[in-house]
Amino acid sequence: MSSKKEGLAAWYAKQADKKPKTRAYAWLQFLAVTDQISAELSEGHSLKLIHRYLTDLGKINFHYDTFLRYQKRYQAQHSKTNTLPVQQQAPAPINNIQPEKKKTFNYNPIPDISKLV
């Protein structure tokens, strides 16, 4: 049993020297491959297939759920930066707009014979 304890102690000492992986590290991994993800999506590949491919290459090492969450966050950030805010869009010219007459219904029990077919 002492050899197992020594093995575990040695393993634990090695692990203490390593930096733990954090969420920020996973986000950085995702950002590093965003161009490749965009290219694969434009070719028509699914996110599941892209995740599997990048995981097999060793470029990312986080779960598919995290990959989807990061993809959604990345798309949301870029959709905000690529569109113009409402205030910066050109307003419609006001002087060309004519107010529409409200259509009302007036019942006339005696029909106008000239308007009949």
Secondary structure, 3 states (H helix, E strand, C coil): CHHHHHHHHHHHHHHHHCCCCCHHHHHHHHHHCHHHHHHHHHCCCCHHHHHHHHHHHCCCCCCHHHHHHHHHHHHHHHHHHHCCCHHHCCCCCCCCCCCCCCCCCCCCCCCCHHHCC
